Amino acid sequence: MSPFRLGLTGSIGMGKTATARLFAEEGCAVWDADAAVHRAYGRGGAAVAALRHAFPEAIEDGAVSRDALRRIIATDP
C-alpha cells in the first residue's frame, strides 16, 4: 500500500492528541501542529519577527504572548 497522509481535526477535548499517540505507537509518523506553533511563537521562533512588526505589543521577552495576541485580535478583528 502506498503511503498517505491523514489529518486529525476537531474541537478542544475531542481526542486528537490521544488518537495521534495511538498512531505513533503503531509506528506512524505524527506531526503536531500545536507543538509547531509553540516553537514558532517561542523565543527566537520563526513567527516572532513578523508578529513583532505587525503587533509589537504582543511580544514579551522575545516570544509571542498568546494571551496578548488574542486580546489584540479580539479588540480589533
Secondary structure as UniProt FT lines:
FT   TURN            12..13
FT   HELIX           16..25
FT   TURN            26..27
FT   HELIX           33..41
FT   TURN            43..44
FT   TURN            46..47
FT   HELIX           48..54
FT   HELIX           56..58
FT   STRAND          59..60
FT   TURN            61..62
FT   STRAND          63..64
FT   HELIX           66..75
//
